[in-house]
Amino acid sequence: MRESTASDYTYDSSLEERLSEWRALRDYSDAERRAAAQALLAEMYGGLALRPALHRHPGPHGYLTKDFLLHVYRQMVERGEMPEDTRILQALRMKPVRTLSGVATLTVLTKPYPCPGKCLFCPTDVRMPKSYLHDEPGAMRAEQHHFDPYEQTAARLESLESVGHPTGKVELLILGGTWSAYRRDYQAWFVRRCLDALNGSVSSSLEEAQSRNARAARRNVGLVVETRPDRITPSELRWLRSIGVTKVQVGVQSTQDRILEINRRGHTLADTRRAFGLLRAAGFKIHAHWMPNLLGADGPGDRADFAALWEDPDLRPDELKIYPTSLLQNSDLFAHWERGEYRPYTYAELVELLVSIKPTIPRYCRVNRLVRDFPAHHVVAGNRRSNLREEVQRVLASRGLRCQCIRCREIGAQPVRREDLRLEELVYRAGRAEERFLSFVTSEDRLAGYVRLSLPQSPGADLGWPDLREAALIREIHIYGQSLGIGDLGPPGTAQHVGLGSELLSHAEAIARRRGYARLAVISAIGTRGYYAERGFLDGELYQVKPL
C-alpha cells in the first residue's frame, strides 16, 4: 500500500496572518536588547534575582521579556559564554505547570474527516475534525498549520522551548475524533511526520523515524490516540502497537444503554466492557471520557452512572476526562432544547454534581479535565465557565473534603527526599486481571511516582500474542515533578532521575516472580526502549520482555 505524502492531507487555512504575527513577536535580532539581556543574565549568574535584574537592565523599549531572555541565555550557553544554570532556567520558565507532571505534553490534531458516529451532542464544523470547533485554541493552532503533523509538532516544540520548558521527554496526543476511522496509510504518515519533527530530520518510513527517535534528544515517551469502544478489536490493537501507541482515549460517555441509545452513540455498555478488557490485556493505559447531563440524564442518574465506572470491575479506567454536555447550536441536541425536551444543568448544579463525585474517584485514576474548553460564545445555555476545577476544589476545601485522584496528589514543584517517601500498594480487580498500583508518596500524601502492574489470569490468552504469553504486564511507570532532559540531573529534591522508577520496577518484578509469571512485558514507548533495555528487557515483536 502506498504511504501517504503531505500533499494528500494538507488543508488550506485563512489564519496565516495570525501565524505571521506570532512569528513577528519572536524577532530576537535587536542588538541593543541583546546587549541588555546579556548584562542582565551575567548578573543573574552572579546571584542577583530576576526582579532586581530586570529593573537594573531595562531594554531600550521597556522591560525585557522572559522569552527574549531565554533565547539569549540559550545562545550564550551554546557559544560557551555562560555555563548552564538551572537557577536561571527556573526563574525564566513561563507557565511552569506545563511540565510539572514529568513530561512535556504536546497535542496535535488530525485533518477534518468523516466520523462513523452520529452523536446527538457533537458539534459539526466542516473546517474541523468531528466534535471540534474552529476557534478552540488547539484547533486554531492546527488550522494555522494546515493540520500538517510536522508543522504542528515543530511549532509546539518551539513554543515550549521558547518559554523555558525541556522537551527531552514528550507525550504526544493525537486528537481529532475517531482515530480508527482514518485510513491506516494516513495514520502511519501522521505519526512518522510527528516523529520527524521530534527527531529534527526527515525519514523515509515510519520504522526509520521510530529507530531514530529511540536515540533522539527529544524522545516520544507516550503516544495517545482517541477512538470509540466499538472500534477496538485485536487487529486494531496490534496495529496501534505497531505505530507506537501506548494509551487510548475511549469515548465511554455513559454506562447506561438507554442513555447511549437516546444520544445516538452507536455502541453499548457491552462494547465498552469488551474494549476495556482487550485494551487491558494488551497493556494499554485506558483513558475514558464521561459525559454528565446527556439527553435523558438527571443528577441522581449521573451520580449512579459515575459510580458504575468504579463499581463495575470490567471498567475502572486509569485516567478520565469529565466532559459535561455543552449545548451548541451546531449540534443535533439543539433541536431537542428548542422543543423543550432538554435542559442543561446550571453552573451551580454542575458544581454540586462534581463536588459530590470527585471524592469518590479511586487513587489509581488521574482526572485530566473537568470541562470541555469550548469558547463560551458557542454555548447556547448552561455552563459557560471554564474554571470549574478551581471552583470545585474551593467548595471541596470549604466542606472539609478532598479528591484523591492522581492529579490532585502530584508532587508538582515540591522537593522530595527518598527517605521521606513510603511505598504504597493498592490492589484491585479489573476485568480478567489483578491490578497492582505501586506508588511512592510523602507523609502529606503527595505522589512522587507510580507503576501500574497488571497480573492477568490467563497471560496472553485473550490476544494470543507471543510477547505476552506467561507474562505479567507493566502498563505504565511515571515519575512526577519537573520534567528533565534525557540524562539531566535536577537540583536537590528533584523526583526525576534519582532512581525512583528503577526501584518501582524492581518491586513490580518481585511481585510478578512471586506470583509465578515466567516473564515481565512492558508496553514501552519508542523513546523509552533504551531505558528498559538498560534494565534487562529485550525487544519482542510489539513489547519489550524480561525473563524472570
C-alpha positions in Angstrom: 0.0 0.0 0.0 1.4 3.5 -1.0 2.4 5.5 2.1 0.7 8.9 2.0 2.5 12.2 1.4 1.9 15.7 2.7 0.1 16.8 -0.5 -2.6 14.2 0.2 -3.6 15.6 3.6 -2.7 19.3 3.9 -5.6 21.7 4.4 -6.0 25.3 3.2 -6.3 27.9 6.0 -7.4 31.5 6.4 -5.3 32.1 9.5 -1.9 32.6 8.0 -1.8 36.2 9.2 -2.1 35.1 12.8 0.9 32.8 12.4 2.9 35.6 10.8 2.0 37.9 13.8 3.1 35.1 16.2 6.5 34.8 14.4 6.9 38.6 14.4 6.7 38.6 18.2 9.7 36.3 18.3 12.1 38.6 16.5 15.2 38.5 18.6 17.5 40.5 16.3 17.6 43.8 18.2 21.2 44.3 19.1 20.6 46.8 21.9 18.1 44.5 23.6 20.5 41.6 23.2 23.2 43.6 25.0 20.9 44.4 27.8 19.9 40.8 28.1 23.5 39.6 28.2 24.3 42.0 31.0 21.2 41.0 32.9 21.9 37.3 32.6 25.5 37.8 33.8 24.2 39.4 36.9 21.7 36.6 37.5 24.5 34.1 37.1 26.3 36.1 39.9 23.3 35.6 42.2 21.1 38.6 41.5 17.4 37.7 41.5 15.3 38.2 38.3 13.2 41.1 39.5 16.0 43.5 40.6 18.0 42.4 37.5 15.1 43.5 35.3 15.0 46.9 37.0 18.7 47.3 36.7 18.9 46.3 33.0 15.7 47.6 31.2 15.7 47.2 27.4 15.5 50.1 25.0 11.7 49.8 24.7 10.8 48.6 28.3 11.5 45.6 30.4 12.9 42.6 28.7 10.5 39.6 28.3 11.2 36.2 29.6 11.1 34.5 26.2 13.7 37.0 24.9 15.9 36.4 27.9 15.6 32.6 27.4 16.6 32.9 23.7 19.7 34.9 24.6 20.5 32.6 27.5 20.5 29.6 25.3 22.7 31.3 22.7 25.2 32.2 25.4 25.3 28.7 26.6 25.7 27.2 23.1 28.6 29.7 22.4 30.3 28.9 25.7 29.8 32.4 27.0 27.9 31.1 30.1 27.6 27.7 31.7 24.2 26.1 32.1 22.5 27.2 35.3 19.2 25.6 36.4 18.5 28.5 38.7 18.3 30.9 35.7 16.1 28.5 33.8 13.7 28.1 36.7 13.5 31.8 37.2 12.8 32.4 33.5 10.5 29.5 32.8 6.9 30.6 32.0 3.8 28.6 32.9 5.9 26.0 34.9 2.8 23.7 35.4 3.1 22.6 31.8 6.0 20.2 32.6 5.5 19.7 36.3 3.9 16.3 35.7 7.2 14.9 34.5 6.8 15.1 30.7 6.1 17.8 28.1 2.6 17.1 26.7 2.2 18.1 23.1 -1.2 17.9 21.3 -1.8 17.8 17.5 -5.0 17.4 15.5 -5.7 15.3 12.5 -7.4 16.7 9.4 -11.2 17.0 9.0 -12.6 13.6 8.2 -16.0 11.9 8.3 -16.8 10.3 11.7 -18.6 7.0 11.9 -20.6 8.3 14.9 -23.9 10.2 14.7 -23.9 11.5 18.3 -26.6 14.0 19.2 -24.4 16.3 21.3 -21.4 16.5 18.9 -20.9 19.9 17.0 -20.4 19.8 13.3 -17.8 22.2 11.8 -16.7 21.2 8.3 -13.4 23.0 8.9 -12.5 20.7 11.8 -12.4 17.0 12.8 -15.7 15.9 14.3 -16.5 17.3 17.7 -14.1 20.2 17.4 -14.8 23.9 16.8 -12.5 26.1 14.7 -11.8 28.7 17.4 -10.8 26.3 20.2 -7.2 27.1 21.0 -5.8 23.7 19.9 -7.9 23.6 16.8 -6.8 27.1 15.8 -3.2 26.1 16.1 -3.9 23.0 13.9 -5.6 25.1 11.2 -2.8 27.6 11.2 -0.5 24.8 10.2 -2.9 23.2 7.7 -3.3 20.2 10.0 0.2 19.2 9.0 1.7 16.9 11.7 5.3 18.0 11.2 4.4 21.7 11.4 2.1 21.3 14.4 4.7 19.3 16.3 7.6 21.6 15.4 5.6 24.7 16.4 4.6 23.3 19.7 8.2 22.3 20.5 9.3 25.8 19.6 6.6 27.3 21.8 7.5 25.2 24.8 11.2 25.7 24.5 10.8 29.5 24.0 9.3 29.8 27.4 11.9 27.6 29.1 10.5 24.1 29.1 12.6 21.0 28.5 11.4 18.9 25.6 13.5 15.8 26.0 10.5 13.6 27.1 7.4 14.3 25.0 4.0 12.7 25.5 2.3 13.1 22.1 -1.5 13.4 22.0 -3.1 12.9 18.6 -6.6 14.1 18.8 -9.3 14.7 16.2 -12.2 12.3 16.8 -12.1 8.7 15.9 -8.5 7.8 15.0 -9.5 4.3 14.0 -11.8 5.8 11.2 -8.8 7.3 9.4 -7.0 5.3 6.7 -4.0 3.4 8.0 -1.7 4.9 5.5 -2.7 8.3 6.8 -2.1 7.2 10.4 1.4 5.9 9.6 2.2 9.1 7.7 0.9 11.3 10.5 2.9 9.5 13.2 6.0 9.4 11.1 5.9 13.2 10.5 5.3 13.9 14.2 8.4 11.8 15.0 10.4 13.6 12.2 9.7 16.9 14.0 10.9 15.4 17.3 14.0 14.0 15.6 14.8 17.1 13.6 15.2 15.0 10.4 13.2 13.6 7.6 12.7 9.8 7.4 11.6 7.6 4.5 9.4 5.3 6.6 7.7 5.1 10.0 10.2 2.4 11.0 13.1 4.7 10.3 11.5 7.5 12.2 10.9 5.2 15.2 14.5 3.9 15.1 15.9 7.5 15.1 13.6 8.6 17.9 14.7 5.8 20.2 18.1 7.7 20.4 17.0 11.3 19.7 17.4 14.3 22.0 13.6 14.7 22.0 12.0 11.3 22.7 8.5 10.2 22.4 7.7 8.7 25.8 4.0 8.2 25.3 1.7 8.2 22.2 -2.0 8.7 22.7 -4.9 8.4 20.3 -8.7 8.6 20.8 -11.4 6.3 19.4 -14.8 4.6 20.1 -15.4 1.4 22.1 -16.9 -0.4 19.1 -13.7 0.2 17.0 -11.5 -1.7 19.5 -10.5 -5.2 18.1 -7.4 -7.4 18.5 -6.5 -6.4 14.9 -6.8 -2.7 15.7 -4.7 -3.0 18.9 -2.0 -4.9 17.1 -1.9 -2.0 14.5 -1.8 0.6 17.3 1.2 -1.1 18.9 3.0 -1.3 15.6 2.8 2.5 15.2 3.9 3.1 18.9 0.6 3.8 20.7 0.7 3.4 24.5 -2.5 5.0 25.7 -6.0 5.0 24.2 -8.7 7.6 25.0 -12.1 5.9 24.7 -15.4 7.7 24.5 -17.5 5.9 27.1 -19.8 8.9 27.7 -22.3 6.8 29.7 -22.7 3.3 31.3 -26.4 3.2 30.6 -27.6 1.7 27.4 -30.8 3.7 27.5 -28.8 7.0 27.6 -26.4 5.8 24.9 -29.3 4.9 22.6 -31.1 8.2 23.1 -27.9 10.2 22.3 -27.2 8.0 19.2 -23.8 6.9 20.4 -23.9 3.7 18.3 -22.4 1.4 20.9 -23.5 -0.3 24.1 -22.1 -0.8 27.6 -21.1 -4.4 26.5 -19.0 -2.8 23.8 -17.2 -0.7 26.3 -16.6 -3.6 28.7 -15.2 -5.7 25.8 -13.0 -2.8 24.6 -11.6 -2.2 28.1 -10.8 -5.9 28.5 -8.9 -6.0 25.3 -7.0 -2.8 26.0 -6.0 -4.0 29.4 -4.9 -7.4 28.1 -2.7 -5.6 25.6 -1.2 -3.4 28.4 -2.6 0.0 27.1 -3.4 2.8 29.5 -7.1 3.3 29.4 -8.3 6.9 29.4 -12.1 7.2 29.5 -14.3 10.1 28.5 -17.5 10.5 30.6 -20.3 13.0 29.9 -22.9 14.1 32.5 -26.1 15.9 31.5 -26.7 14.0 28.3 -30.2 13.9 26.9 -32.4 11.8 29.2 -30.0 12.0 32.2 -30.5 13.8 35.5 -28.5 14.4 38.6 -29.2 11.2 40.5 -28.8 9.2 37.4 -25.5 10.8 36.6 -24.2 10.1 40.1 -25.2 6.4 39.8 -23.6 6.3 36.3 -20.3 7.7 37.6 -20.3 5.2 40.4 -20.6 2.4 37.9 -17.2 3.4 36.4 -15.6 2.1 39.6 -18.0 -0.4 40.9 -18.0 -2.4 37.6 -14.8 -4.4 37.6 -14.9 -4.6 33.8 -14.4 -0.8 33.6 -12.2 1.0 36.2 -10.2 3.3 33.8 -6.7 4.6 34.6 -7.5 8.2 33.5 -10.6 10.2 33.0 -11.9 13.3 31.3 -15.2 14.6 32.5 -16.9 16.5 29.8 -20.2 18.0 30.9 -22.5 18.2 27.9 -22.3 21.6 26.3 -25.4 22.8 24.3 -24.1 24.0 21.0 -26.2 25.4 18.1 -24.5 23.3 15.5 -25.3 20.0 17.3 -28.5 18.0 16.8 -29.1 18.3 20.6 -30.0 22.0 20.0 -33.3 21.0 18.3 -34.3 19.0 21.4 -33.6 22.0 23.6 -35.7 24.2 21.3 -38.6 21.8 21.7 -38.2 21.8 25.5 -37.0 18.2 25.6 -33.6 19.0 27.1 -32.4 21.2 30.0 -28.7 22.0 30.6 -27.5 21.9 34.2 -27.0 25.4 35.7 -23.5 26.3 36.8 -24.4 25.7 40.4 -26.0 22.3 39.7 -22.9 21.2 37.7 -20.6 22.3 40.6 -22.7 20.3 43.1 -22.6 17.3 40.9 -18.8 17.4 40.5 -18.3 18.1 44.2 -20.3 15.0 45.0 -18.5 12.7 42.7 -14.9 13.9 42.8 -14.1 12.5 46.3 -15.2 9.0 45.1 -12.5 8.7 42.4 -10.0 6.0 43.2 -6.4 6.8 44.0 -5.2 4.9 40.9 -7.1 7.2 38.5 -6.0 10.6 37.1 -8.7 13.1 36.2 -7.3 15.3 33.4 -10.3 17.5 32.6 -13.5 18.6 34.3 -14.9 20.6 31.4 -14.6 20.8 27.6 -12.9 24.0 26.6 -15.4 25.3 24.1 -15.3 29.1 23.6 -18.1 30.5 25.7 -19.9 32.3 22.9 -20.7 28.9 21.3 -22.6 27.7 24.4 -26.3 28.4 23.9 -27.4 27.7 27.5 -26.0 26.2 30.7 -22.4 26.5 31.9 -20.1 28.8 30.1 -17.3 28.9 32.6 -14.0 27.1 32.1 -12.7 27.4 35.7 -14.8 24.5 37.0 -11.8 22.7 38.5 -10.9 25.7 40.6 -14.4 26.3 41.9 -14.9 22.6 42.6 -11.7 22.5 44.6 -12.7 25.6 46.5 -16.1 24.1 47.5 -14.5 20.7 48.4 -12.0 22.5 50.7 -14.7 24.6 52.3 -16.6 21.4 53.2 -13.5 19.5 54.5 -13.5 17.1 51.5 -10.7 16.2 49.1 -10.2 14.4 45.9 -7.6 11.6 46.0 -7.1 11.2 42.2 -3.6 11.2 40.9 -3.7 14.8 39.6 -4.8 16.2 42.9 -1.9 14.4 44.7 1.0 15.0 42.3 4.2 16.3 43.9 4.5 19.2 41.5 7.4 21.5 42.3 7.6 20.3 45.9 11.1 19.0 46.7 11.3 15.3 47.9 13.9 13.2 49.6 13.9 9.4 49.1 13.9 8.8 52.9 10.7 10.7 53.2 8.8 8.5 50.7 6.8 5.4 51.6 5.8 2.7 49.2 2.1 2.2 49.0 0.4 -0.8 47.2 -3.2 -0.6 46.0 -4.7 -3.9 44.8 -7.9 -4.1 42.8 -9.6 -6.4 40.2 -10.1 -5.1 36.7 -11.5 -7.3 34.0 -9.6 -10.6 33.8 -6.6 -9.2 35.7 -5.4 -8.2 39.2 -4.0 -4.7 39.1 -1.3 -3.5 41.4 -0.8 0.2 41.7 2.5 0.7 43.4 3.4 4.3 44.3 5.8 6.4 46.3 4.0 9.0 48.5 5.1 11.6 51.0 3.8 11.9 54.6 1.5 14.6 53.2 0.1 12.1 50.7 1.8 13.8 47.7 2.5 11.4 44.9 6.1 11.2 43.5 5.7 8.3 41.2 4.0 5.0 40.4 4.0 1.8 38.4 0.9 0.0 37.0 1.4 -3.7 37.2 -1.2 -6.0 35.6 -1.4 -9.7 36.6 -3.6 -11.4 34.0 -5.5 -14.6 34.9 -4.5 -16.2 31.6 -1.4 -14.3 30.3 -1.6 -13.8 26.6 -4.7 -15.9 26.1 -7.1 -13.0 25.3 -5.0 -11.9 22.3 -2.7 -14.9 21.6 0.3 -12.6 21.0 3.7 -14.4 21.7 5.2 -11.4 23.6 2.5 -11.7 26.3 2.5 -15.5 26.9 3.2 -16.3 30.6 3.9 -12.6 31.2 2.8 -10.1 33.7 2.5 -6.6 32.3 4.0 -3.2 33.1 1.4 -0.8 31.8 3.0 2.4 33.0 5.8 3.9 35.0 5.5 7.6 35.7 7.7 9.8 37.9 6.3 13.3 38.7 7.9 16.6 39.4 9.7 19.0 36.9 10.5 17.2 33.7 14.2 17.0 32.9 16.1 16.4 29.7 17.4 13.0 28.9 20.2 12.2 31.3 20.0 15.5 33.1 20.1 15.8 36.9 18.0 18.4 38.5 18.6 20.5 41.7 18.5 18.7 45.1 14.9 17.5 45.9 14.1 16.6 42.3 12.0 13.5 42.0 13.1 12.6 38.4 16.4 10.8 37.6 17.2 9.7 41.2 16.2 6.0 40.8 12.5 6.0 41.8 11.5 4.4 38.5 14.1 1.7 38.8 13.0 1.0 42.4 9.3 0.7 41.4 10.3 -1.6 38.6 12.2 -3.9 40.9 9.2 -4.1 43.2 6.9 -5.0 40.3 9.4 -7.7 39.1 9.5 -9.2 42.6 5.7 -9.4 42.7 5.4 -11.0 39.3 8.1 -13.5 40.1 6.4 -14.5 43.4 3.1 -14.9 41.6 4.7 -17.4 39.2 4.9 -15.5 36.0 7.7 -16.5 33.7 8.3 -13.1 32.1 7.6 -9.4 32.6 6.4 -7.5 29.5 6.3 -3.7 29.2 4.3 -1.6 26.7 7.2 0.7 26.1 7.0 3.9 24.0 9.5 4.4 21.2 11.6 6.8 23.3 11.6 4.6 26.5 13.0 1.5 24.8 16.6 2.4 25.8 15.5 2.8 29.5 14.0 -0.7 29.6 16.9 -2.2 27.6 19.3 -1.0 30.2 17.3 -2.8 32.8 17.3 -6.2 31.1 14.3 -6.0 28.8 14.7 -7.5 25.3 12.9 -6.4 22.2 10.0 -8.6 21.2 7.6 -8.1 18.3 5.4 -5.5 19.9 6.7 -5.3 23.5 9.9 -5.5 25.5 10.1 -8.6 27.6 12.3 -9.6 30.5 12.7 -13.2 31.7 12.0 -13.7 35.4 
